[in-house]
């Protein structure tokens, strides 16, 4: 029997975006990925925008995702620790996954140390310079009053509005060959500033949809996890180092 000692990190599945056939194909791919890691995973970090929209009403959650959630339940029942980070698409995540899966819900950053290595983990939205308009929206959408107001809307209307927004989202209009950023990447700037007062071996983020592994100094690296519409990328920590991988990469 394999020893479960690896940490897996993935982000930006955006389940629910695209056509029904596209969403179901992506869900099936994610289930295959989870099935492939269940033999050696100790912890799985799902770092935001797992869903293209998520809102937990008091007695209602969005329908769908049954195969994906069933596979997560299988991992949780096997003793694998799950973490859900709130992204900009699924920030209205409360305690449903905590109750059903024993998952830990992360609202902002999470700092951990494993095998002597220090990690800084965050979805990545609203960090670094720029994007001032979104930073204002984030404060509004995360306010308890805004959440209370949205909960007053019937789910048929609320989810319908959210699905309309999703169809006009950045991901829906991205291209596979979007250019990679350089040193002026907002999250690179944020990491360099953070490292002036804190030490981390690895700073992992999602949000940018670009699989990146950038050396910040002699010991610290910025890693972006990419996304699962075009790249199907994730990261693994094996107790020694973090590496980026492509799942079922086409030639």
Backbone as JSON, one array per atom type, in Angstrom:
{
  "sequence": "XXXXXXXXXXXXXXXXXXXXXXXXXXXXXXXXXXXXXXXXXXXXXXXXXXXXXXXXXXXXXXXXXXXXXXXXXXXXXXXXXXXXXXXXXXXXXXXXXXXXXXXXXXXXXXXXXXXXXXXXXXXXXXXXXXXXXXXXXXXXXXXXXXXXXXXXXXXXXXXXXXXXXXXXXXXXXXXXXXXXXXXXXXXXXXXXXXXXXXXXXXXXXXXXXXXXXXXXXXXXXXXXXXXXXXXXXXXXXXXXXXXXXXXXXXX",
  "N": [[0.85, -1.21, 0.0], [0.57, 2.19, -0.91], [2.27, 5.03, 0.49], [0.72, 7.82, 1.8], [1.85, 10.85, 1.31], [2.13, 13.19, -0.11], [1.55, 16.59, -1.17], [-0.99, 18.17, -2.95], [-1.82, 20.7, -5.26], [-4.19, 22.71, -6.82], [-6.12, 24.8, -9.06], [-8.73, 27.03, -10.22], [-10.77, 25.58, -11.73], [-13.25, 26.25, -12.67], [-15.8, 25.08, -12.85], [-18.87, 24.63, -14.43], [-18.79, 26.67, -16.28], [-18.97, 27.4, -19.82], [-20.37, 25.22, -22.39], [-22.84, 22.67, -21.63], [-21.84, 20.16, -22.35], [-19.09, 20.69, -22.48], [-18.55, 21.4, -19.82], [-19.17, 18.97, -18.53], [-17.26, 17.29, -19.63], [-14.93, 18.45, -18.6], [-15.4, 18.08, -15.88], [-15.32, 15.25, -15.77], [-12.66, 14.86, -16.41], [-11.4, 16.03, -14.21], [-12.26, 14.29, -12.22], [-10.9, 11.99, -13.01], [-8.3, 12.89, -12.56], [-8.3, 13.31, -9.75], [-8.73, 10.7, -8.99], [-6.34, 9.61, -9.78], [-4.52, 10.58, -7.96], [-5.21, 9.77, -5.48], [-3.93, 7.69, -4.17], [-1.52, 8.52, -3.07], [-1.82, 11.02, -1.95], [-1.7, 13.25, 0.74], [-2.72, 15.7, 1.49], [-4.96, 17.91, -0.14], [-5.15, 20.84, -1.88], [-7.44, 23.01, -2.99], [-7.47, 25.76, -4.76], [-9.24, 28.0, -5.14], [-11.83, 29.44, -7.26], [-12.95, 27.04, -7.97], [-15.5, 26.53, -8.76], [-17.42, 28.12, -11.29], [-19.42, 29.69, -10.46], [-20.69, 30.03, -7.2], [-22.95, 29.82, -4.57], [-24.09, 29.55, -1.34], [-27.15, 29.15, -0.26], [-29.32, 29.14, 2.63], [-30.65, 26.68, 2.71], [-30.12, 25.62, 0.24], [-27.96, 24.67, -2.41], [-25.99, 25.24, -5.42], [-27.02, 23.22, -8.18], [-25.67, 20.19, -9.72], [-22.3, 19.01, -10.55], [-21.97, 16.51, -9.43], [-20.45, 14.17, -9.76], [-17.83, 15.04, -9.4], [-17.95, 16.07, -6.75], [-18.64, 13.72, -5.47], [-16.29, 12.21, -5.82], [-14.49, 13.76, -4.35], [-15.59, 13.33, -1.84], [-15.0, 10.65, -1.55], [-12.2, 10.77, -1.33], [-11.98, 12.28, 1.02], [-13.19, 10.54, 2.84], [-11.29, 8.6, 2.86], [-9.37, 9.67, 4.42], [-7.88, 11.78, 3.47], [-6.88, 15.1, 3.66], [-8.75, 17.98, 2.88], [-8.76, 21.22, 1.4], [-10.49, 24.18, 0.73], [-10.21, 27.1, -1.04], [-11.49, 30.39, -1.11], [-12.29, 31.84, -4.12], [-12.47, 34.5, -6.58], [-14.7, 33.88, -8.03], [-16.11, 32.05, -6.53], [-16.54, 33.07, -3.97], [-18.6, 33.15, -2.19], [-18.77, 31.0, -0.4], [-19.52, 28.96, 2.29], [-20.19, 26.97, 4.88], [-20.84, 24.49, 3.86], [-19.13, 22.58, 2.55], [-17.39, 22.14, 4.58], [-19.01, 20.81, 6.45], [-19.92, 18.58, 4.94], [-17.62, 17.39, 3.83], [-15.59, 17.65, 5.63], [-13.8, 19.6, 5.07], [-11.41, 22.31, 5.14], [-12.12, 25.69, 5.01], [-10.77, 28.41, 3.36], [-10.49, 31.81, 3.58], [-8.82, 33.98, 2.9], [-5.42, 34.24, 2.85], [-3.26, 31.39, 3.42], [-0.83, 30.16, 5.52], [1.57, 27.7, 5.74], [3.71, 25.1, 7.01], [5.63, 22.48, 5.87], [7.58, 19.62, 6.04], [9.81, 21.16, 6.66], [9.67, 23.25, 4.86], [8.42, 26.42, 3.96], [5.25, 27.71, 3.12], [3.31, 30.03, 1.28], [0.02, 30.57, 0.6], [-2.58, 31.5, -1.57], [-5.55, 32.51, -3.3], [-5.14, 34.62, -5.09], [-6.46, 36.83, -6.1], [-6.99, 40.33, -6.17], [-4.52, 41.13, -5.17], [-1.34, 42.8, -5.02], [-0.25, 45.56, -7.21], [-2.52, 47.72, -9.07], [-5.74, 46.91, -10.68], [-7.8, 48.23, -9.3], [-10.58, 48.66, -9.37], [-11.7, 46.08, -9.17], [-10.84, 45.43, -6.58], [-12.4, 47.08, -5.02], [-14.93, 46.06, -5.65], [-14.62, 43.49, -4.6], [-14.6, 43.93, -1.82], [-17.21, 44.77, -1.51], [-18.73, 42.54, -2.42], [-17.96, 40.65, -0.57], [-19.03, 41.51, 1.73], [-21.11, 41.11, 4.59], [-23.67, 42.19, 4.43], [-24.18, 42.43, 1.69], [-24.16, 39.72, 0.99], [-26.35, 38.87, 2.47], [-28.39, 40.27, 1.17], [-28.3, 39.11, -1.41], [-29.05, 36.54, -0.79], [-31.73, 36.86, -0.42], [-32.81, 36.76, -2.89], [-34.58, 34.65, -5.09], [-33.32, 31.38, -5.77], [-33.55, 30.5, -8.5], [-33.55, 32.88, -9.97], [-31.27, 34.19, -8.93], [-29.08, 32.41, -9.46], [-29.37, 32.3, -12.19], [-28.73, 34.93, -12.97], [-26.06, 34.96, -12.18], [-24.97, 32.98, -13.86], [-25.23, 34.25, -16.3], [-23.4, 36.36, -15.98], [-21.09, 34.79, -15.85], [-20.84, 33.85, -18.44], [-19.79, 36.01, -19.69], [-17.33, 36.34, -18.62], [-13.79, 36.76, -17.86], [-12.41, 34.32, -18.35], [-14.09, 33.02, -20.13], [-13.58, 34.36, -22.43], [-10.92, 34.09, -22.94], [-7.92, 33.08, -24.65], [-6.09, 30.19, -25.67], [-3.43, 30.7, -26.2], [-2.68, 32.99, -24.84], [-0.35, 35.53, -23.88], [2.48, 35.04, -21.68], [3.17, 36.67, -18.56], [5.73, 39.04, -17.5], [8.29, 40.33, -15.4], [6.73, 42.36, -14.43], [4.36, 41.32, -13.72], [1.55, 41.31, -11.62], [1.33, 39.61, -9.37], [3.92, 38.7, -9.09], [5.23, 41.05, -8.36], [3.88, 41.5, -5.95], [4.75, 39.26, -4.47], [7.52, 39.73, -4.26], [7.53, 42.03, -2.71], [6.36, 41.04, -0.37], [8.28, 39.23, 0.47], [10.21, 40.86, 1.48], [9.76, 41.24, 4.13], [9.0, 38.79, 5.15], [9.7, 35.27, 5.18], [9.45, 32.76, 2.75], [9.51, 29.6, 1.2], [8.0, 28.76, -0.95], [5.56, 30.39, -2.89], [2.37, 30.14, -3.67], [-0.24, 30.45, -6.04], [-3.45, 30.9, -7.66], [-5.76, 32.07, -10.01], [-4.54, 33.72, -12.11], [-4.47, 32.09, -14.3], [-2.31, 31.08, -15.68], [0.2, 28.75, -16.03], [2.99, 29.0, -14.11], [6.36, 29.18, -13.02], [8.44, 30.9, -11.25], [11.54, 32.1, -10.34], [12.25, 33.9, -7.51], [14.25, 34.72, -5.8], [17.33, 33.45, -4.43], [16.26, 31.35, -2.97], [13.48, 31.35, -2.94], [10.33, 30.84, -4.62], [7.84, 31.82, -6.98], [4.85, 30.37, -7.81], [2.4, 29.75, -10.14], [-0.7, 28.17, -10.55], [-2.1, 27.8, -12.88], [-4.86, 26.73, -14.97], [-7.9, 24.8, -15.68], [-9.26, 24.71, -18.08], [-7.86, 25.05, -20.46], [-5.16, 24.23, -19.89], [-4.9, 22.32, -17.77], [-3.37, 22.03, -15.32], [-1.37, 21.44, -12.38], [0.18, 21.43, -9.11], [2.7, 19.69, -7.23], [3.93, 18.79, -4.07], [6.49, 16.92, -2.89], [7.74, 16.54, -0.52], [10.29, 17.33, -0.81], [10.55, 19.13, -2.99], [8.6, 21.48, -4.97], [6.74, 20.89, -7.86], [5.48, 21.63, -11.12], [2.84, 20.21, -13.04], [1.28, 18.73, -15.94], [-1.9, 17.46, -16.64], [-2.96, 14.74, -18.49], [-1.95, 15.85, -20.88], [-2.29, 17.01, -24.15], [-0.67, 16.18, -27.25]],
  "CA": [[0.0, 0.0, 0.0], [1.36, 3.41, -1.04], [2.24, 5.97, 1.61], [0.16, 9.13, 1.43], [2.74, 11.85, 1.86], [2.3, 14.3, -1.04], [0.6, 17.69, -1.17], [-1.4, 18.53, -4.29], [-2.39, 22.04, -5.35], [-4.82, 23.0, -8.12], [-6.97, 25.99, -8.98], [-9.41, 27.54, -11.4], [-11.49, 24.58, -12.52], [-14.38, 26.98, -13.25], [-16.88, 24.16, -13.16], [-20.12, 25.3, -14.75], [-18.64, 27.56, -17.43], [-19.0, 26.73, -21.1], [-21.57, 24.45, -22.67], [-23.01, 21.53, -20.73], [-20.91, 19.1, -22.76], [-17.73, 21.1, -22.08], [-18.46, 21.29, -18.37], [-19.16, 17.56, -18.15], [-15.95, 16.73, -20.01], [-13.95, 18.95, -17.63], [-15.67, 17.39, -14.62], [-14.81, 13.89, -15.88], [-11.2, 14.95, -16.37], [-11.03, 16.29, -12.82], [-12.48, 13.05, -11.48], [-9.76, 11.11, -13.34], [-7.12, 13.41, -11.86], [-8.42, 13.0, -8.33], [-8.56, 9.26, -8.85], [-4.93, 9.28, -10.0], [-3.67, 11.05, -6.86], [-5.75, 9.35, -4.18], [-3.1, 6.67, -3.53], [-0.37, 9.08, -2.36], [-2.11, 12.38, -1.47], [-1.99, 13.48, 2.16], [-3.54, 16.91, 1.54], [-5.3, 18.47, -1.45], [-5.48, 22.26, -1.75], [-8.19, 23.53, -4.13], [-7.13, 27.13, -4.41], [-10.12, 29.06, -5.6], [-12.54, 29.34, -8.53], [-13.31, 25.65, -8.26], [-16.76, 26.67, -9.48], [-17.53, 29.42, -11.94], [-20.28, 30.43, -9.54], [-21.14, 29.24, -6.05], [-23.57, 30.55, -3.47], [-24.8, 28.67, -0.43], [-28.33, 29.6, 0.47], [-29.44, 28.43, 3.9], [-31.08, 25.29, 2.48], [-29.95, 25.31, -1.18], [-26.68, 24.91, -3.07], [-26.16, 25.06, -6.86], [-27.08, 21.83, -8.61], [-24.59, 19.75, -10.6], [-20.98, 18.66, -9.99], [-22.19, 15.36, -8.55], [-19.33, 13.22, -9.87], [-16.68, 15.7, -8.79], [-18.14, 16.1, -5.3], [-18.58, 12.34, -4.99], [-14.89, 11.8, -5.75], [-13.92, 14.44, -3.19], [-16.07, 12.62, -0.65], [-14.22, 9.41, -1.46], [-10.88, 11.12, -0.81], [-12.13, 12.68, 2.41], [-13.47, 9.34, 3.64], [-10.04, 7.83, 2.94], [-8.47, 10.34, 5.35], [-7.12, 12.84, 2.81], [-7.34, 16.41, 4.11], [-9.12, 18.86, 1.79], [-8.84, 22.65, 1.65], [-11.14, 24.99, -0.3], [-9.95, 28.53, -0.97], [-12.48, 31.22, -1.78], [-11.8, 32.63, -5.24], [-13.35, 35.61, -6.93], [-15.94, 33.34, -8.58], [-16.83, 31.25, -5.53], [-16.24, 33.66, -2.66], [-19.74, 32.96, -1.29], [-18.67, 29.63, 0.1], [-19.62, 29.07, 3.74], [-19.81, 25.79, 5.67], [-21.36, 23.26, 3.25], [-18.05, 21.61, 2.33], [-16.86, 21.81, 5.91], [-19.88, 19.82, 7.05], [-20.04, 17.38, 4.11], [-16.33, 16.79, 3.47], [-14.58, 17.93, 6.64], [-12.81, 20.48, 4.45], [-11.11, 23.61, 5.74], [-12.41, 26.78, 4.09], [-9.8, 29.49, 3.51], [-11.05, 33.04, 3.02], [-7.74, 34.78, 2.3], [-4.18, 33.48, 2.7], [-2.94, 30.32, 4.36], [0.6, 29.91, 5.67], [1.81, 26.38, 6.31], [5.08, 24.58, 6.92], [5.65, 21.05, 5.69], [8.93, 19.08, 5.78], [10.79, 22.23, 6.79], [9.48, 24.26, 3.82], [7.35, 27.35, 4.28], [4.38, 27.99, 1.99], [2.29, 31.08, 1.32], [-1.01, 30.13, -0.33], [-3.68, 32.47, -1.73], [-6.09, 32.42, -4.66], [-4.37, 35.59, -5.88], [-7.25, 37.98, -6.54], [-6.92, 41.56, -5.37], [-3.19, 41.32, -4.59], [-0.4, 43.54, -5.85], [-0.72, 46.84, -7.73], [-3.52, 47.67, -10.13], [-7.04, 46.25, -10.5], [-8.45, 48.94, -8.19], [-12.03, 48.5, -9.42], [-12.05, 44.78, -8.6], [-10.6, 45.45, -5.15], [-13.6, 47.68, -4.42], [-16.01, 45.08, -5.8], [-14.38, 42.37, -3.68], [-15.06, 44.33, -0.49], [-18.68, 44.82, -1.54], [-19.27, 41.19, -2.54], [-17.66, 39.87, 0.63], [-19.7, 42.08, 2.91], [-22.23, 40.33, 5.07], [-24.92, 42.79, 3.97], [-24.36, 42.03, 0.29], [-24.51, 38.31, 0.99], [-27.72, 38.78, 2.98], [-29.28, 40.74, 0.11], [-28.36, 38.12, -2.49], [-29.79, 35.37, -0.28], [-33.16, 37.15, -0.5], [-33.24, 36.49, -4.27], [-34.88, 33.25, -5.32], [-32.19, 30.73, -6.45], [-33.72, 30.46, -9.95], [-33.13, 34.17, -10.5], [-29.9, 34.49, -8.51], [-28.12, 31.59, -10.2], [-29.49, 32.71, -13.58], [-27.93, 36.15, -13.14], [-24.65, 34.58, -12.05], [-24.58, 32.27, -15.06], [-25.08, 35.26, -17.36], [-22.11, 37.0, -15.76], [-20.03, 33.84, -16.16], [-20.68, 33.74, -19.89], [-19.05, 37.19, -20.12], [-16.16, 36.45, -17.76], [-12.47, 36.76, -18.5], [-12.06, 32.99, -18.81], [-14.91, 32.68, -21.28], [-13.06, 35.05, -23.61], [-9.49, 33.87, -23.04], [-7.41, 32.2, -25.69], [-5.09, 29.27, -25.14], [-2.08, 31.21, -26.41], [-2.46, 34.29, -24.2], [1.06, 35.64, -23.52], [2.86, 34.96, -20.27], [3.66, 37.95, -18.05], [7.12, 39.09, -17.08], [8.57, 40.79, -14.04], [5.71, 43.31, -14.01], [3.18, 40.57, -13.28], [1.12, 41.83, -10.32], [1.62, 38.69, -8.28], [5.37, 38.69, -8.9], [5.52, 42.25, -7.58], [3.37, 41.26, -4.6], [5.63, 38.3, -3.79], [8.8, 40.38, -3.94], [7.3, 42.93, -1.57], [6.1, 40.21, 0.8], [9.53, 38.6, 0.89], [11.06, 41.83, 2.17], [9.51, 41.17, 5.58], [8.68, 37.42, 5.53], [10.4, 34.26, 4.39], [8.71, 31.6, 2.27], [10.16, 28.86, 0.12], [7.09, 28.7, -2.1], [4.37, 31.23, -2.85], [1.51, 29.51, -4.66], [-1.46, 31.17, -6.33], [-4.2, 30.6, -8.87], [-6.34, 33.32, -10.47], [-4.0, 34.29, -13.34], [-4.72, 31.13, -15.39], [-1.07, 30.82, -16.42], [1.14, 27.93, -15.27], [4.25, 29.73, -14.01], [7.3, 28.86, -11.95], [9.39, 32.0, -11.37], [12.5, 32.21, -9.24], [12.21, 35.25, -6.97], [15.6, 34.93, -5.27], [18.07, 32.19, -4.39], [15.57, 30.27, -2.26], [12.02, 31.47, -2.99], [9.74, 30.76, -5.96], [6.42, 32.1, -7.22], [4.26, 29.34, -8.67], [0.98, 29.89, -10.45], [-1.21, 26.82, -10.82], [-2.77, 27.7, -14.17], [-6.3, 26.49, -14.94], [-8.29, 23.49, -16.2], [-10.0, 24.8, -19.33], [-6.9, 24.84, -21.53], [-3.86, 23.67, -19.53], [-5.01, 21.16, -16.87], [-2.12, 22.03, -14.58], [-1.42, 21.35, -10.92], [1.5, 21.34, -8.5], [2.88, 18.62, -6.25], [5.07, 18.84, -3.15], [6.82, 15.54, -2.53], [8.55, 16.56, 0.69], [11.58, 17.91, -1.16], [10.4, 20.26, -3.9], [7.31, 21.66, -5.63], [6.87, 20.81, -9.32], [4.27, 21.8, -11.9], [2.55, 19.07, -13.92], [0.13, 18.78, -16.84], [-2.65, 16.22, -16.61], [-3.46, 14.31, -19.79], [-1.58, 16.88, -21.84], [-2.33, 16.56, -25.54], [0.57, 16.45, -27.97]],
  "C": [[0.88, 1.25, 0.0], [1.21, 4.29, 0.2], [1.7, 7.3, 1.11], [0.98, 10.22, 2.09], [2.92, 13.07, 0.96], [1.19, 15.34, -0.85], [0.29, 18.05, -2.62], [-2.12, 19.88, -4.26], [-2.98, 22.23, -6.76], [-5.8, 24.14, -7.95], [-7.7, 26.2, -10.28], [-9.94, 26.44, -12.32], [-12.65, 25.24, -13.28], [-15.48, 26.02, -13.7], [-18.2, 24.91, -13.35], [-20.02, 26.24, -15.93], [-18.6, 26.75, -18.72], [-20.32, 26.0, -21.33], [-21.67, 23.29, -21.68], [-22.03, 20.42, -21.06], [-19.48, 19.43, -22.34], [-17.54, 20.97, -20.58], [-18.37, 19.84, -17.93], [-17.84, 16.91, -18.51], [-14.89, 17.17, -19.01], [-14.14, 18.28, -16.28], [-15.12, 15.97, -14.66], [-13.29, 13.86, -15.81], [-10.72, 15.17, -14.94], [-11.21, 15.04, -11.96], [-11.34, 12.07, -11.76], [-8.49, 11.57, -12.63], [-7.17, 13.07, -10.38], [-8.23, 11.5, -8.09], [-7.09, 8.86, -8.96], [-4.05, 9.67, -8.82], [-4.09, 10.49, -5.51], [-4.86, 8.35, -3.45], [-1.95, 7.27, -2.75], [-0.6, 10.49, -1.83], [-2.37, 12.38, 0.03], [-2.93, 14.66, 2.31], [-3.76, 17.4, 0.12], [-5.81, 19.89, -1.23], [-6.15, 22.72, -3.05], [-8.27, 25.03, -3.95], [-7.93, 28.19, -5.16], [-10.65, 28.88, -7.01], [-12.7, 27.88, -8.95], [-14.58, 25.64, -9.09], [-16.79, 28.04, -10.14], [-18.53, 30.31, -11.21], [-20.68, 29.49, -8.42], [-21.76, 30.17, -5.03], [-24.35, 29.55, -2.63], [-25.96, 29.42, 0.23], [-28.44, 28.76, 1.74], [-29.81, 26.96, 3.71], [-30.85, 24.83, 1.05], [-28.51, 25.56, -1.58], [-26.87, 24.69, -4.57], [-26.16, 23.57, -7.24], [-25.92, 21.51, -9.55], [-23.37, 19.31, -9.82], [-21.02, 17.37, -9.18], [-21.04, 14.38, -8.6], [-18.07, 13.77, -9.21], [-16.8, 15.68, -7.27], [-18.11, 14.69, -4.71], [-17.15, 11.83, -4.87], [-14.18, 12.49, -4.6], [-14.35, 13.76, -1.9], [-15.32, 11.32, -0.45], [-12.83, 9.68, -0.89], [-10.97, 11.49, 0.67], [-12.37, 11.47, 3.3], [-12.24, 8.46, 3.78], [-9.02, 8.51, 3.85], [-7.61, 11.43, 4.74], [-7.72, 14.19, 3.2], [-7.59, 17.32, 2.91], [-9.19, 20.31, 2.27], [-9.54, 23.31, 0.46], [-10.8, 26.45, -0.05], [-11.09, 29.27, -1.68], [-11.81, 32.02, -2.89], [-12.72, 33.79, -5.52], [-14.66, 35.13, -7.56], [-16.75, 32.56, -7.55], [-16.56, 31.75, -4.11], [-17.4, 33.47, -1.67], [-19.86, 31.5, -0.9], [-18.64, 29.7, 1.62], [-19.24, 27.76, 4.43], [-20.29, 24.47, 5.08], [-20.27, 22.21, 3.1], [-17.34, 21.23, 3.64], [-17.69, 20.7, 6.55], [-19.88, 18.5, 6.27], [-18.72, 16.64, 3.92], [-15.27, 16.94, 4.56], [-13.5, 18.85, 6.13], [-12.58, 21.73, 5.28], [-11.33, 24.68, 4.69], [-11.48, 27.95, 4.38], [-10.34, 30.73, 2.82], [-9.99, 33.88, 2.32], [-6.5, 33.93, 2.11], [-4.09, 32.36, 3.73], [-1.43, 30.13, 4.35], [0.78, 28.56, 6.36], [3.3, 26.06, 6.23], [4.99, 23.06, 6.86], [7.07, 20.62, 5.33], [9.98, 20.18, 5.78], [10.67, 23.32, 5.74], [8.27, 25.12, 4.17], [6.6, 27.75, 3.01], [3.49, 29.19, 2.3], [1.29, 30.76, 0.22], [-2.14, 31.15, -0.37], [-4.24, 32.28, -3.14], [-5.39, 33.4, -5.59], [-5.15, 36.81, -6.31], [-7.07, 39.15, -5.59], [-5.57, 41.82, -4.75], [-2.31, 42.09, -5.57], [-0.99, 44.84, -6.36], [-1.81, 46.65, -8.77], [-4.83, 47.03, -9.71], [-7.83, 46.9, -9.36], [-9.95, 48.72, -8.18], [-12.44, 47.17, -8.83], [-11.86, 44.77, -7.09], [-11.78, 46.08, -4.4], [-14.76, 46.69, -4.49], [-15.85, 43.92, -4.81], [-14.86, 42.7, -2.28], [-16.58, 44.35, -0.42], [-19.24, 43.4, -1.52], [-19.02, 40.34, -1.3], [-18.33, 40.42, 1.88], [-20.89, 41.22, 3.29], [-23.56, 40.87, 4.58], [-25.22, 42.4, 2.53], [-24.78, 40.57, 0.2], [-25.95, 38.1, 1.47], [-28.72, 39.2, 1.9], [-29.43, 39.7, -0.99], [-29.17, 36.91, -2.06], [-31.29, 35.6, -0.32], [-33.71, 36.87, -1.9], [-33.51, 34.99, -4.41], [-33.73, 32.61, -6.11], [-32.34, 30.69, -7.97], [-33.24, 31.75, -10.6], [-31.67, 34.45, -10.17], [-28.87, 33.71, -9.31], [-28.18, 31.94, -11.69], [-28.68, 33.96, -13.88], [-26.44, 35.81, -13.12], [-24.16, 33.86, -13.3], [-24.42, 33.22, -16.25], [-23.74, 35.97, -17.21], [-20.97, 36.08, -16.16], [-19.77, 33.77, -17.65], [-19.91, 34.93, -20.46], [-17.77, 37.38, -19.3], [-14.87, 36.45, -18.56], [-12.14, 35.41, -19.09], [-12.84, 32.62, -20.06], [-14.38, 33.29, -22.57], [-11.55, 34.92, -23.76], [-9.16, 32.98, -24.22], [-6.29, 31.36, -25.11], [-3.69, 29.85, -25.22], [-1.88, 32.61, -25.86], [-1.02, 34.38, -23.71], [1.3, 35.53, -22.02], [3.43, 36.29, -19.81], [5.12, 37.87, -17.66], [7.25, 39.58, -15.66], [7.52, 41.77, -13.53], [4.39, 42.64, -13.66], [2.83, 40.99, -11.86], [1.5, 40.9, -9.18], [3.12, 38.53, -8.05], [5.79, 39.89, -8.05], [5.07, 42.06, -6.13], [4.3, 40.33, -3.82], [6.94, 38.94, -3.38], [8.65, 41.32, -2.75], [7.09, 42.13, -0.29], [7.39, 39.62, 1.36], [10.5, 39.58, 1.55], [10.91, 41.75, 3.68], [9.2, 39.75, 6.07], [9.5, 36.46, 4.66], [9.45, 33.13, 4.02], [9.56, 30.9, 1.19], [9.32, 28.89, -1.15], [5.9, 29.61, -1.86], [3.49, 30.78, -4.01], [0.19, 30.26, -4.78], [-2.18, 30.52, -7.51], [-4.52, 31.92, -9.55], [-5.84, 33.78, -11.84], [-4.14, 33.35, -14.54], [-3.49, 30.82, -16.22], [-0.15, 29.95, -15.57], [2.53, 28.56, -15.29], [5.08, 29.2, -12.85], [8.45, 29.84, -12.08], [10.26, 32.07, -10.13], [12.55, 33.67, -8.79], [13.55, 35.67, -6.38], [16.28, 33.56, -5.19], [17.27, 31.04, -3.78], [14.04, 30.27, -2.43], [11.51, 31.47, -4.43], [8.26, 31.12, -5.93], [5.91, 31.06, -8.21], [2.79, 29.65, -8.87], [0.47, 28.57, -11.01], [-1.92, 26.68, -12.17], [-4.27, 27.48, -14.03], [-6.6, 25.17, -15.66], [-9.23, 23.57, -17.39], [-9.09, 24.51, -20.5], [-5.69, 23.99, -21.11], [-3.91, 22.42, -18.65], [-3.75, 20.99, -16.03], [-2.35, 21.99, -13.07], [0.01, 21.26, -10.41], [1.51, 20.25, -7.44], [4.09, 18.96, -5.37], [5.31, 17.44, -2.63], [7.65, 15.42, -1.26], [9.91, 17.17, 0.48], [11.4, 19.19, -1.98], [8.97, 20.3, -4.44], [7.55, 21.65, -7.14], [5.5, 20.99, -9.95], [4.09, 20.63, -12.85], [1.33, 19.38, -14.78], [-0.58, 17.45, -16.78], [-3.25, 15.94, -17.98], [-3.18, 15.37, -20.86], [-1.6, 16.31, -23.25], [-1.06, 16.96, -26.25], [0.39, 17.61, -28.96]]
}
